[in-house]
Amino acid sequence: MKLTKIFFLLAIAVAGSLQVNAQAPGHQSYVANKNGIGYFALSANDKAAPIYTGDDEYPGVKRAINSLMGDVRSVTRSAPALVTETKGLKQIVLIGTLGKNPKIDQLVKENKLNVTDIAGKWETYLIQVVQKPFPGVDQALVITGSDKRGTIFGIYDVSAQIGISPWYWWADVPVKEQKNLYILPGRHTDGTPAVKYRGIFINDEAPAFSGWTKEKFGGVNHKMYEKMFELILRLKGNYLWPAMWGNAFNDDDKLNPVLADEYGVVMGTSHHEPMDRAQQEWKRYGKGEWNYEKNKEILQDFWRKGIENMGTKETIVTVGMRGDGDMPMTEGSNIALLENIVKDQRKIITDVTGKDASQTPQMWALYKEVQSYYDKGMRVPDDVTLLLCDDNWGNIRKLPSLTEKPRKGGYGIYYHFDYVGGPRNYKWLNTNPISKTWEQMHLAYEYNARQIWVVNVGDLKPMEFPISFFLDYAWNPDKWPAEKLQQYSEEWATQQFGAAHAKEIAKILTLYTKYNSRRKPELLDENTYSLTNYNEFTTVVGDYNKLRDEAEKLATVLDSKCKDSFYELVLHPVQACANLNELYFEVAKNRYYLKQKNAAANAAAARVRELFAKDKAISRYYNDTLANGKWSHMMDQTHIGYTYWQQPNVDKMPEVAEINPDSAKTNQPDPVLSTSQYNGFIAVEGEHYNKAIPGQGITWKIIPHYGNTLSGITPWPVTAARVKPTGNSPHLEYNISLKDTDTIVVTAYISPSLDFRNKDGLYYAVSIDNEEPQIVNIATKVDSPEWGMAVSDNIRKLTTKHHISKAGVHTLKYWMVDPAVVLQRLVIDTGGLKPSYLGPPENMNMLLRK
């Protein structure tokens, strides 16, 4: 057994309780605060190990080394020295990229460092303690990468391990100080990323992000972007679409693209900004129409300048063309014209770079109507990545066929955590449960869309949690199956706030995003939930207020250093959304009591005014007081008073009215608000089946905390072929007891997934006992009224009717037809079902459970 392995096994045996428990989610800790056999003292006894790197190292690696030096100083108050020679040193931190650092290359050549599992790979790093690396040197901590970003990611992995959250600046996560830091022996790596390009898109950034950057940085300039580049790299992302509302990344500040390339962040432009030129640049420098048929030469010159400005900087060039201002092309645009545009753009790329166009990464975004061009036969060269898209509401529109020939450029996904457009903007707060992101991005990965994943994150804040998950999942989807999503939340909470309250914090993160996703805050109103049926509105408000109380209680027991970060990441969205839900609840009560001529309407109206004022106070605290005003303007987004898809200019309190108490029929709340009607229906959550029947290689997968109520359940794997529902084909069975013979209506609550295979739909089937299964299509056409309702409600409620010939026990069967259909719950109307948003509560007493 090799000496290194012996050291490693001994270290594991004694290190458990000594480890610094703040590493990134899914990572084993390799840092301890007490010494052990074979450990490397990164910082001990008020002295940090010196750092050596090669003169020829990439500038981005050197920047990351400076970050590490600052991180070690922040944790231990001892700053490492940057040295140019190893002579006379007993310990050294040796950092460099393979082929760029002579000393690391020497270790490889002398077989003291085995790099066979990282050499030649994309963005892969190795962290290892090497004993006796050079004459006179006892130990070296080697951080090396297969390429520039591999080394950078290795450096930032050490930073995360010693307790520096990637969100230390962007969410004010405090550093937990440690007296000593020791690196355990062994080989530490996180493999090669599964998705090649992983990034974010700053978009829809006015008024919040734009107001903040103007006040704090003087604009959307390189001073701000340096913070963003570092964040992306600490999260092990590598790709950015920059802010583009009134902004032009390459033109506004000439240091922007230079520093992006130096840091190591690959740049791109959004789906409607071809040839590395922003829409704003056309407004500034373009002449004539944005119309290739009428203005070809001017457009070519404009695009040529974009590629000239790009130079050798790492960029994915957007090709193709949409209408000006992110609109469809003009009427009459045809496939031949569009293919010719791409052909001409590639000729420009070849002419300017002096290399075949295939040597420059390119992507063509099949966004909105552009997908229809592809579906009608438009094609681009094989090396161009096809960037597939969701419907702007988190449901992927199209994925490659599992049987088609792989493309050299592969496929990617453009996803949304934020959107401006119909059926309504959603820009204010995080409404993205990681369970939904997991379900759709797992689907993308399994269908081989693995080249680019980019997500629209709006203002960046307050999307910290889903951004982390999106990029972590892109790095290694296998690490995070559905069963470990709550573990991810707990480990992420641990990284930000420590382990003591991580489970409680993770529960709040899970529940507030679930509650927000039921209906985006901008879509909420007094009619969303039922005031009179099943205690629905009362329960929704009660659940959110309970969550708020739990968050506020936690805020009092956490370390005071966590006050700002806890507010930003946890407490603020819970307080703000609990308040908003209660506001609309009181509006609903006001309207109800007015109709009853009940003086209780006046108390409800007063409460609405109070809650509206509280909403403003919450935003003011975030903007003016939080972190000493660091995030001023970040909560400027309007969110109350929408009348159509576009935001109101200012928040407007919902109208309320009062009545003269002397003319009121009563001064007491109507008891109907607190009654429950649990007769005339059977409701069951999808995962509460009596039997799950597998078959044909298919099983059933529960996605915890998914959807509007409890969870989701779906056929597995998502790449399965269509199945005819018959006999023992895959299905779920639910035993139900019916008192009467009659026709019943079964409503399946299905997630609003789309027909991503672009065939004839996505189907499931329902039967009672041994009747012929009724097949139902869940798919909607994007931008249709049915689609608008489905994404607004975050559910499709689809019905089938069944005749019951005898009373007693029956078996309801929910059949798989297509993969990737996610069932949330089933509701059976036996004659007394009343309308409600979430559906009636599960009434298990009506079910015969084994």
C-alpha positions in Angstrom: 0.0 0.0 0.0 1.4 3.4 -1.0 2.4 5.8 1.8 -0.1 8.5 0.6 -3.0 6.0 0.9 -1.9 5.0 4.4 -1.8 8.7 5.4 -5.2 9.2 3.9 -6.8 6.3 5.7 -5.3 7.3 9.0 -6.5 10.9 8.4 -10.1 9.8 7.8 -10.1 7.7 11.0 -9.3 10.7 13.2 -10.5 13.8 11.3 -14.3 13.5 11.6 -15.0 15.8 14.5 -12.2 18.1 13.5 -13.2 19.1 10.0 -14.2 22.6 9.0 -17.9 21.9 8.1 -18.5 24.6 5.4 -17.6 23.0 2.1 -19.8 23.3 -1.0 -22.9 21.0 -1.2 -22.1 17.5 -2.1 -18.4 17.7 -1.2 -16.6 15.7 1.5 -14.5 18.0 3.7 -10.8 17.7 3.4 -9.9 20.5 5.8 -9.5 20.1 9.5 -8.7 22.5 12.3 -6.3 20.1 14.1 -3.2 18.4 12.9 -2.9 14.8 11.9 -0.6 12.3 10.2 0.2 13.5 6.7 -1.8 16.7 7.0 -0.6 19.9 5.3 -0.7 23.1 7.5 -2.3 25.6 5.2 -2.3 28.0 8.2 -1.2 27.1 11.7 0.1 28.9 14.7 -0.5 32.3 13.1 1.5 31.5 10.0 0.1 30.6 6.6 2.0 28.5 4.1 3.6 30.5 1.3 2.2 30.2 -2.2 4.2 29.6 -5.4 3.0 29.8 -9.0 4.8 30.0 -12.3 5.6 33.3 -14.0 3.9 32.1 -17.1 0.6 31.3 -15.4 -2.7 32.5 -16.7 -3.8 36.0 -15.3 -7.1 34.4 -14.2 -5.3 31.9 -12.1 -3.2 34.6 -10.5 -6.4 36.5 -9.7 -7.8 33.4 -8.1 -4.6 33.0 -6.1 -5.0 36.5 -4.8 -8.6 35.6 -3.8 -7.3 32.5 -1.9 -4.7 34.6 -0.1 -7.4 37.0 1.0 -9.6 34.1 2.0 -7.0 32.4 4.2 -6.4 35.8 5.8 -10.1 36.3 6.4 -10.4 32.9 8.1 -7.2 32.7 10.1 -6.0 36.4 10.1 -2.7 35.1 8.7 -1.9 36.1 5.2 0.1 33.7 2.9 3.1 35.2 1.2 3.4 34.9 -2.6 7.0 33.6 -3.3 9.0 33.2 -6.4 11.4 30.5 -5.1 11.0 27.3 -3.1 14.5 27.1 -1.7 14.7 27.2 2.1 10.9 26.5 2.5 9.7 23.4 4.3 6.1 23.7 3.1 4.7 25.3 0.0 1.4 25.7 -1.7 2.1 25.0 -5.3 -0.5 26.3 -7.7 -0.5 26.1 -11.5 -2.0 24.7 -14.7 -0.5 21.6 -16.3 2.1 22.8 -18.9 2.2 26.3 -17.3 4.1 25.5 -14.1 7.5 23.9 -14.4 7.6 22.7 -10.8 4.2 20.9 -11.2 5.4 19.5 -14.5 8.5 18.3 -12.8 6.5 16.4 -10.1 4.5 14.8 -12.9 7.6 13.8 -14.7 9.2 12.3 -11.6 6.0 10.3 -10.9 5.4 12.2 -7.6 2.1 13.5 -8.9 -0.3 11.4 -11.0 -2.4 13.5 -13.3 -3.6 10.9 -15.7 -7.2 11.4 -14.6 -7.2 15.2 -15.2 -4.7 15.7 -18.1 -6.4 16.8 -21.3 -9.8 17.1 -19.8 -12.1 20.1 -19.6 -12.0 22.2 -16.4 -10.8 19.4 -14.2 -8.7 20.0 -11.1 -6.6 18.0 -8.6 -5.7 19.0 -5.0 -3.2 16.8 -3.4 -0.6 16.9 -0.6 2.8 15.7 -1.9 5.4 14.5 0.6 9.1 15.4 -0.2 8.3 17.1 -3.5 11.7 18.8 -3.9 15.0 18.6 -2.1 14.7 20.4 1.2 10.9 20.7 0.9 8.9 18.5 3.3 5.5 19.0 1.8 3.7 20.7 -1.0 0.0 21.3 -1.3 -0.5 21.0 -5.1 -3.5 22.7 -6.7 -3.4 22.0 -10.4 -5.9 22.0 -13.3 -6.1 20.5 -16.7 -6.7 24.0 -18.1 -7.0 27.6 -16.9 -10.5 27.2 -15.3 -9.6 23.8 -13.9 -6.9 25.4 -11.8 -9.2 28.3 -10.9 -11.9 25.9 -9.8 -9.4 24.0 -7.7 -8.3 27.2 -6.0 -11.9 28.2 -5.2 -12.7 24.7 -4.0 -10.1 25.2 -1.3 -11.6 28.6 -0.5 -15.0 26.9 -0.1 -13.5 24.2 2.0 -11.9 26.6 4.5 -15.3 28.3 5.0 -15.7 31.1 2.3 -19.1 30.9 0.7 -19.3 31.9 -2.9 -21.9 34.3 -1.7 -19.7 36.1 0.8 -20.0 39.4 -1.1 -23.2 39.0 -3.0 -25.2 37.9 0.0 -23.0 39.1 2.9 -22.4 35.5 4.2 -19.9 35.9 7.1 -16.6 34.1 7.4 -16.3 31.7 10.3 -12.8 32.3 11.7 -10.6 29.3 12.4 -7.3 29.4 14.3 -5.7 26.6 12.2 -6.4 25.0 8.8 -5.0 21.6 7.7 -5.5 19.9 4.4 -6.0 16.1 4.7 -3.9 13.8 2.6 -5.4 12.1 -0.4 -6.5 13.1 -3.9 -9.3 15.7 -3.9 -11.1 16.5 -7.1 -14.7 17.0 -8.3 -14.3 15.4 -11.7 -15.1 16.9 -15.1 -18.2 19.0 -15.4 -21.1 17.2 -17.1 -22.3 20.4 -18.9 -19.6 22.2 -20.8 -20.8 25.8 -20.5 -22.7 26.7 -17.4 -23.9 30.3 -16.8 -26.4 33.0 -16.0 -28.1 35.8 -17.8 -28.6 39.2 -16.1 -31.9 40.4 -17.6 -35.0 42.4 -17.0 -32.7 44.5 -14.8 -34.6 47.7 -14.4 -35.4 49.2 -12.0 -33.7 47.1 -9.4 -30.3 46.0 -10.7 -29.9 49.1 -12.8 -30.7 51.5 -10.0 -28.3 49.6 -7.7 -25.4 49.5 -10.1 -25.8 53.2 -10.9 -25.7 54.2 -7.3 -22.9 51.8 -6.1 -20.7 51.6 -9.2 -21.7 54.5 -11.4 -23.2 52.1 -13.9 -23.1 48.6 -15.2 -19.3 48.7 -15.6 -16.2 46.6 -15.0 -16.1 47.4 -11.3 -19.5 45.6 -10.9 -18.6 42.8 -13.3 -15.5 41.9 -11.5 -17.7 41.0 -8.5 -19.9 39.0 -10.9 -17.0 37.2 -12.6 -15.6 36.1 -9.3 -19.0 34.9 -8.1 -19.6 32.8 -11.3 -16.1 31.2 -10.9 -16.6 30.5 -7.2 -19.8 28.7 -8.2 -17.9 26.8 -10.8 -19.8 28.4 -13.6 -18.0 29.7 -16.7 -20.5 31.6 -18.9 -22.3 34.9 -18.8 -24.9 36.8 -20.9 -24.5 40.3 -19.5 -27.1 42.9 -18.7 -28.6 44.3 -21.9 -31.6 46.6 -20.9 -30.0 49.9 -22.0 -26.6 48.3 -21.7 -23.9 47.2 -24.1 -21.3 45.1 -22.3 -18.5 45.5 -24.9 -19.3 49.2 -25.7 -20.2 50.7 -22.3 -16.9 50.0 -20.6 -14.0 48.7 -22.8 -12.5 46.9 -19.7 -15.6 44.7 -19.5 -14.7 42.1 -22.2 -10.9 42.4 -21.4 -11.5 41.5 -17.7 -14.0 38.8 -18.5 -11.4 37.0 -20.6 -8.7 37.6 -18.0 -10.8 36.2 -15.2 -11.7 33.2 -17.4 -15.4 33.8 -17.9 -16.7 32.9 -21.4 -19.0 35.6 -22.7 -22.0 35.5 -25.0 -24.9 37.7 -26.0 -28.6 36.9 -25.6 -30.7 35.0 -28.1 -31.6 38.1 -30.2 -28.1 39.8 -30.2 -26.1 38.2 -33.0 -22.3 38.4 -33.7 -21.3 39.5 -30.2 -23.0 42.9 -30.6 -25.7 44.2 -28.1 -29.0 45.5 -29.2 -28.0 48.9 -27.8 -25.0 49.0 -30.1 -27.4 48.9 -33.1 -29.4 51.7 -31.6 -26.2 53.7 -31.2 -24.4 52.9 -34.4 -26.8 51.1 -36.7 -28.1 52.9 -39.8 -31.4 52.0 -41.5 -33.7 49.1 -40.8 -32.8 46.0 -38.9 -33.8 44.1 -42.0 -31.4 41.8 -43.9 -33.3 42.0 -47.2 -33.2 45.8 -47.2 -30.0 46.6 -45.3 -27.7 43.7 -45.8 -24.4 45.5 -46.3 -24.8 47.8 -43.3 -25.8 44.8 -41.1 -22.7 42.8 -42.3 -20.4 45.7 -41.4 -22.1 46.0 -38.0 -21.6 42.3 -37.3 -18.0 42.3 -38.7 -17.1 44.9 -36.1 -18.5 42.7 -33.4 -16.2 39.8 -34.4 -13.2 42.2 -34.8 -13.9 43.5 -31.2 -14.1 40.0 -29.9 -10.6 39.1 -31.1 -9.3 36.1 -29.3 -11.4 36.5 -26.2 -13.3 33.3 -25.2 -16.8 33.8 -26.6 -19.7 31.8 -27.8 -21.0 33.8 -30.8 -24.8 34.0 -31.2 -25.8 33.5 -34.8 -29.1 33.9 -36.6 -31.4 36.9 -36.4 -34.6 37.9 -34.7 -36.6 41.2 -35.1 -35.3 44.3 -33.5 -36.1 44.5 -29.8 -36.5 40.8 -29.2 -39.4 40.6 -31.6 -40.2 38.1 -34.4 -38.8 38.7 -37.8 -40.9 40.7 -40.2 -43.8 39.0 -42.0 -42.6 37.1 -44.9 -39.2 36.2 -43.5 -38.4 32.7 -44.8 -36.1 29.8 -44.0 -33.9 30.3 -47.0 -33.2 33.9 -46.0 -32.5 32.9 -42.4 -30.1 30.1 -43.5 -28.4 32.6 -45.8 -28.0 35.0 -42.9 -26.2 32.3 -40.8 -24.0 31.4 -43.8 -23.0 35.1 -44.3 -22.3 35.5 -40.6 -20.0 32.4 -40.6 -18.2 33.8 -43.6 -17.6 37.0 -41.5 -16.3 34.9 -38.6 -13.9 33.0 -41.0 -12.7 36.2 -42.6 -12.0 38.1 -39.4 -10.5 35.3 -37.3 -8.5 33.7 -40.2 -9.8 30.3 -39.1 -12.6 28.2 -40.3 -15.9 29.2 -38.7 -16.1 25.8 -37.0 -13.2 26.8 -34.8 -15.2 29.6 -33.1 -17.9 28.4 -30.7 -21.4 29.5 -31.9 -24.9 29.0 -30.8 -28.3 29.4 -32.4 -31.1 30.0 -30.0 -34.4 28.3 -30.9 -36.3 30.9 -28.8 -40.1 31.4 -29.3 -40.9 31.6 -33.0 -37.4 30.6 -34.0 -38.2 27.1 -32.9 -40.9 26.9 -35.6 -38.3 27.8 -38.2 -36.3 24.8 -37.1 -39.4 22.6 -37.0 -40.1 23.6 -40.6 -36.7 22.5 -41.8 -34.3 25.4 -41.1 -30.8 24.0 -40.4 -27.4 25.5 -39.4 -24.0 23.8 -39.7 -23.3 20.9 -37.4 -20.7 22.7 -35.2 -23.3 25.3 -34.1 -24.8 24.5 -30.8 -28.6 24.5 -30.9 -29.8 26.3 -27.8 -33.2 25.0 -26.9 -35.5 26.9 -24.6 -38.2 26.7 -22.0 -41.5 28.5 -22.3 -40.2 31.3 -20.1 -42.0 29.6 -17.2 -39.7 26.7 -16.5 -41.2 24.1 -18.9 -38.8 23.0 -21.7 -40.3 23.3 -25.1 -38.1 21.0 -27.2 -35.4 18.4 -26.7 -33.4 16.4 -29.2 -34.5 13.0 -30.2 -32.7 10.1 -28.5 -32.3 8.4 -31.9 -31.0 11.3 -34.0 -27.4 11.6 -35.0 -25.4 13.6 -32.4 -24.4 17.2 -33.4 -20.8 18.3 -33.2 -21.9 21.5 -31.5 -24.4 19.7 -29.3 -27.5 21.1 -27.7 -28.1 23.5 -24.8 -30.9 24.9 -22.7 -31.9 28.5 -22.1 -34.0 28.5 -18.9 -35.8 31.1 -16.8 -35.9 32.1 -13.1 -37.3 35.5 -14.1 -39.3 36.8 -17.0 -40.9 39.9 -18.6 -43.8 38.9 -20.7 -47.2 37.1 -20.8 -49.2 35.9 -19.1 -47.5 38.2 -16.5 -44.0 39.4 -15.5 -42.4 37.7 -12.6 -39.4 39.7 -11.5 -39.7 40.5 -7.8 -38.7 37.5 -5.7 -37.5 33.9 -6.0 -40.4 31.6 -7.1 -38.2 28.7 -8.2 -38.3 25.5 -6.2 -35.2 23.4 -6.9 -37.4 20.4 -7.3 -38.9 21.9 -10.4 -35.6 23.0 -11.8 -34.2 19.5 -11.1 -37.1 17.8 -12.9 -36.8 19.8 -16.1 -33.0 20.0 -16.2 -32.7 16.3 -15.5 -35.0 15.8 -18.5 -32.7 18.0 -20.6 -29.6 16.2 -19.5 -31.0 12.8 -20.2 -32.0 13.9 -23.7 -28.4 15.0 -24.3 -28.8 18.8 -24.1 -25.4 19.1 -22.4 -23.3 21.7 -24.2 -24.7 25.0 -22.7 -27.0 25.7 -19.8 -27.8 29.3 -19.2 -30.5 30.7 -16.9 -32.2 34.1 -16.9 -31.7 35.2 -13.3 -33.1 38.8 -13.6 -31.3 41.0 -11.1 -29.2 38.1 -9.7 -30.5 38.9 -6.2 -32.7 37.4 -4.8 -32.0 34.2 -6.9 -29.0 33.1 -4.9 -30.3 29.7 -3.9 -31.6 28.5 -7.3 -28.5 29.9 -9.0 -26.3 27.7 -6.7 -28.4 24.7 -7.4 -28.5 25.3 -11.2 -24.8 25.5 -11.5 -24.0 22.7 -9.0 -26.5 20.4 -10.9 -24.9 21.3 -14.2 -21.5 20.3 -12.9 -22.7 16.8 -11.8 -26.3 15.8 -12.2 -25.6 12.3 -10.9 -24.6 13.7 -7.5 -28.1 15.1 -7.0 -30.9 12.6 -7.6 -34.5 13.5 -6.5 -34.0 11.8 -3.2 -31.1 14.1 -2.3 -32.7 17.4 -3.0 -33.5 18.1 0.6 -29.9 17.1 1.5 -28.7 19.7 -1.1 -30.8 22.4 0.6 -29.5 21.4 4.0 -25.9 21.4 2.9 -26.3 24.8 1.1 -27.8 26.2 4.3 -24.9 24.7 6.2 -22.4 26.4 3.9 -24.1 29.8 4.5 -25.1 29.6 8.2 -23.4 26.6 9.8 -24.8 23.2 10.7 -26.7 24.0 13.9 -29.9 25.2 12.2 -29.4 23.9 8.7 -32.3 21.6 8.7 -34.7 24.3 9.9 -33.4 26.8 7.3 -33.6 24.2 4.5 -37.2 23.5 5.4 -37.9 27.2 5.1 -36.1 27.5 1.8 -38.1 24.5 0.5 -41.5 25.7 1.7 -41.3 29.4 0.8 -40.2 28.5 -2.8 -43.0 26.0 -3.0 -45.6 28.5 -1.7 -44.3 31.1 -4.2 -44.4 28.8 -7.1 -48.1 27.9 -6.7 -48.8 31.3 -8.2 -46.2 34.0 -8.9 -46.7 37.0 -6.5 -47.4 39.2 -9.4 -50.4 37.0 -10.3 -51.8 36.8 -6.8 -55.1 38.7 -6.1 -58.1 38.4 -3.8 -59.6 35.8 -6.0 -56.7 33.3 -6.2 -57.7 31.1 -3.3 -61.1 30.2 -2.1 -62.3 32.2 0.9 -65.3 29.9 1.6 -64.3 26.4 0.5 -62.1 24.1 2.4 -60.6 26.9 4.5 -58.2 27.3 1.6 -57.3 31.0 1.8 -57.2 30.8 5.6 -54.9 27.8 5.4 -52.6 29.3 2.8 -52.1 32.5 4.9 -51.8 30.5 8.1 -49.1 28.3 6.6 -47.1 31.2 5.3 -47.4 33.2 8.6 -46.2 30.1 10.5 -43.2 29.9 8.2 -42.6 33.6 8.8 -42.7 33.1 12.5 -40.3 30.2 12.3 -37.9 32.4 10.2 -38.2 35.3 12.6 -37.5 33.0 15.5 -34.4 31.6 13.8 -33.1 35.2 13.2 -33.0 35.7 16.9 -30.8 32.6 17.6 -28.4 32.7 14.7 -25.0 34.4 15.2 -25.4 38.1 14.9 -22.9 38.1 12.1 -25.5 36.2 10.0 -28.1 38.9 10.4 -27.8 40.4 7.0 -27.2 37.2 5.0 -30.1 35.4 6.8 -32.4 38.3 5.9 -31.3 38.3 2.3 -31.4 34.6 1.7 -34.3 33.5 4.0 -36.1 36.0 6.1 -36.9 38.7 3.6 -38.7 36.6 0.9 -40.7 34.9 3.7 -41.7 38.1 5.4 -42.5 39.8 2.1 -44.6 37.0 0.6 -46.4 36.1 3.8 -47.4 39.8 4.0 -48.6 39.9 0.4 -50.7 36.7 0.8 -52.3 38.1 3.9 -53.0 41.4 2.2 -55.0 39.8 -0.6 -56.7 37.6 2.1 -57.9 40.7 3.8 -59.0 42.2 0.5 -61.1 39.1 -0.2 -62.6 39.4 3.3 -63.4 43.0 2.7 -65.2 42.2 -0.5 -67.1 39.3 1.0 -68.3 41.3 4.1 -69.4 44.2 2.0 -71.7 41.9 0.1 -73.0 40.6 3.4 -73.5 44.2 4.7 -71.2 43.1 7.6 -69.3 45.8 9.5 -66.4 43.3 9.6 -65.5 44.8 6.2 -64.2 47.8 7.9 -61.6 45.9 10.0 -60.5 44.0 6.9 -60.1 47.3 5.0 -58.0 48.8 7.8 -55.9 45.6 7.8 -55.3 45.9 4.0 -54.0 49.5 4.5 -51.7 48.3 7.3 -50.3 45.4 5.3 -49.8 47.6 2.2 -47.8 50.0 4.4 -45.8 47.0 5.8 -44.9 45.9 2.3 -43.4 49.3 1.6 -41.6 49.2 5.0 -40.1 45.7 4.2 -38.7 47.0 0.8 -37.4 50.2 2.5 -35.5 48.1 5.0 -33.9 46.0 2.3 -33.0 49.1 0.3 -32.0 51.5 3.0 -30.9 49.7 6.1 -29.8 46.2 5.2 -26.0 45.8 5.2 -25.8 49.6 5.7 -27.5 50.4 2.5 -25.3 48.1 0.3 -28.3 46.9 -1.7 -30.1 50.2 -2.3 -32.7 49.9 -5.1 -32.5 46.1 -5.2 -36.1 45.9 -4.0 -37.5 48.7 -6.2 -39.4 46.2 -8.3 -43.2 46.8 -8.3 -45.3 43.8 -7.5 -48.8 45.0 -6.4 -51.5 46.2 -8.8 -50.9 44.4 -12.1 -53.8 44.7 -14.5 -52.2 42.9 -17.4 -48.8 41.3 -18.3 -46.8 44.4 -17.8 -45.8 45.8 -14.5 -47.4 48.9 -13.0 -45.2 51.9 -12.7 -45.9 52.0 -8.9 -47.4 49.6 -6.5 -51.1 50.3 -6.1 -53.1 49.1 -3.1 -56.1 47.0 -4.0 -59.3 48.9 -3.6 -61.3 48.4 -0.4 -64.5 50.0 0.9 -66.2 50.5 4.2 -69.8 50.6 5.3 -71.6 52.6 7.9 -71.7 50.4 11.0 -75.2 51.7 11.8 -76.5 50.3 8.5 -74.7 47.0 8.9 -76.7 43.8 9.3 -74.1 42.4 11.6 -70.8 43.3 13.2 -69.5 39.7 13.3 -67.5 37.7 10.8 -69.6 35.3 8.8 -69.1 31.8 10.2 -68.9 30.4 6.6 -65.2 31.6 6.6 -64.3 29.0 9.2 -66.4 26.0 8.1 -65.1 23.0 6.2 -66.9 20.9 3.7 -65.3 17.5 3.4 -68.2 15.6 1.8 -68.8 14.6 -1.8 -65.2 14.1 -2.9 -62.1 12.0 -2.5 -58.7 13.7 -2.6 -55.4 11.8 -2.6 -51.8 13.0 -3.1 -50.1 11.1 -6.0 -47.4 9.5 -3.9 -50.1 8.0 -1.5 -50.9 5.1 -3.9 -51.8 1.6 -2.7 -49.8 -0.1 -5.4 -47.1 1.1 -7.8 -47.0 -1.4 -10.7 -43.7 -1.4 -12.7 -43.1 -3.0 -16.0 -41.2 -2.9 -19.3 -38.1 -1.5 -17.5 -40.2 1.3 -16.0 -40.7 2.2 -12.3 -42.2 5.2 -10.5 -40.2 8.1 -9.1 -41.4 10.4 -6.3 -40.1 14.0 -6.5 -40.2 15.3 -3.0 -41.6 18.9 -2.3 -42.6 19.2 -5.9 -45.6 21.1 -7.2 -48.4 22.9 -5.4 -49.2 20.6 -2.5 -47.0 17.6 -1.5 -44.9 16.1 -4.2 -44.9 14.8 -7.8 -44.7 11.2 -9.0 -43.6 10.3 -12.5 -42.7 7.2 -14.7 -39.0 6.5 -14.6 -36.7 6.8 -16.5 -37.7 9.9 -18.4 -36.2 8.4 -21.6 -38.7 5.5 -21.7 -40.8 4.9 -24.8 -44.5 5.4 -25.0 -46.5 2.6 -23.4 -50.0 1.3 -24.3 -52.0 1.3 -21.0 -53.2 -2.2 -20.7 -52.9 -5.3 -18.4 -49.9 -5.0 -16.2 -48.3 -2.0 -18.0 -47.0 0.6 -15.5 -49.7 2.2 -13.4 -50.6 3.4 -9.9 -53.5 2.0 -8.0 -55.6 3.8 -5.5 -58.3 2.0 -3.5 -61.4 4.1 -3.1 -64.7 3.5 -1.3 -67.9 4.8 -3.1 -71.3 4.9 -1.4 -73.4 5.3 -4.5 -73.7 4.3 -8.1 -73.4 7.2 -10.5 -71.0 9.0 -12.8 -67.9 10.4 -11.0 -65.4 12.9 -12.3 -61.7 12.2 -11.7 -59.4 15.3 -11.9 -55.7 14.7 -12.3 -53.5 17.5 -11.2 -50.6 17.4 -13.7 -47.6 19.6 -13.9 -47.7 21.9 -17.0 -45.0 20.1 -18.9 -44.8 20.5 -22.7 -44.6 18.0 -25.5 -40.8 18.3 -25.6 -40.5 15.6 -28.3 -42.7 17.7 -30.5 -44.9 14.8 -31.6 -48.6 14.5 -30.9 -48.7 15.4 -27.2 -47.9 14.0 -23.8 -50.4 11.5 -22.4 -51.5 9.6 -19.3 -54.6 7.5 -18.8 -57.2 6.8 -16.1 -59.6 3.9 -15.5 -61.8 2.6 -12.7 -61.4 -1.1 -12.0 -61.2 -3.0 -15.3 -62.7 -0.5 -17.7 -60.8 0.7 -20.8 -58.3 3.4 -19.8 -59.2 6.9 -20.9 -56.2 8.6 -22.5 -55.6 12.3 -21.8 -53.3 14.7 -23.5 -51.6 17.1 -21.1 -49.7 19.2 -23.6 -50.7 22.8 -24.5 -49.6 25.1 -27.3 -47.3 27.8 -25.9 -49.0 31.2 -25.9 -52.5 29.6 -26.1 -55.1 30.5 -23.5 -54.8 26.9 -22.1 -51.0 27.3 -21.7 -51.5 30.7 -20.1 -53.8 29.3 -17.5 -51.6 26.3 -16.9 -48.4 28.3 -16.2 -50.3 30.9 -14.1 -51.9 28.1 -12.0 -48.7 26.0 -12.0 -50.9 23.0 -12.7 -53.2 21.5 -15.3 -56.4 20.1 -13.9 -57.6 17.5 -16.4 -60.8 15.5 -16.0 -62.2 12.1 -17.0 -65.7 10.7 -16.3 -66.4 7.2 -15.2 -69.7 5.3 -14.5 -69.9 3.4 -11.3 -72.3 0.4 -11.5 -72.1 -0.6 -7.8 -71.3 0.8 -4.5 -68.3 -0.4 -2.5 -64.5 -0.6 -2.9 -63.1 0.2 -6.4 -59.6 0.6 -7.8 -58.7 3.9 -9.5 -55.8 3.2 -11.9 -53.5 6.0 -13.1 -51.6 4.7 -16.2 -48.3 5.7 -17.7 -48.5 6.5 -21.4 -45.6 8.9 -21.9 -42.6 9.6 -19.7 -42.0 13.0 -18.1 -45.7 13.4 -17.1 -45.7 14.4 -13.4 -48.8 13.7 -11.4 -49.3 15.7 -8.2 -52.7 14.6 -6.9 -56.1 13.1 -7.8 -59.5 14.4 -6.9 -62.7 12.5 -7.4 -65.9 14.4 -7.5 -68.7 12.2 -6.2 -71.3 15.0 -6.3 -70.1 17.6 -3.7 -66.8 19.0 -4.9 -66.5 22.8 -4.5 -64.2 25.1 -6.5 -60.8 25.9 -5.0 -57.3 26.7 -6.3 -55.2 23.9 -4.8 -58.1 21.5 -4.7 -59.6 20.1 -1.5 -57.5 18.7 1.4 -56.5 15.1 1.2 -59.2 13.1 3.1 -57.5 9.8 3.8 -60.5 8.6 5.8 -62.3 8.1 2.5 -59.5 5.7 1.3 -58.9 2.1 2.1 -55.2 2.0 2.7 -53.2 -1.1 3.1 
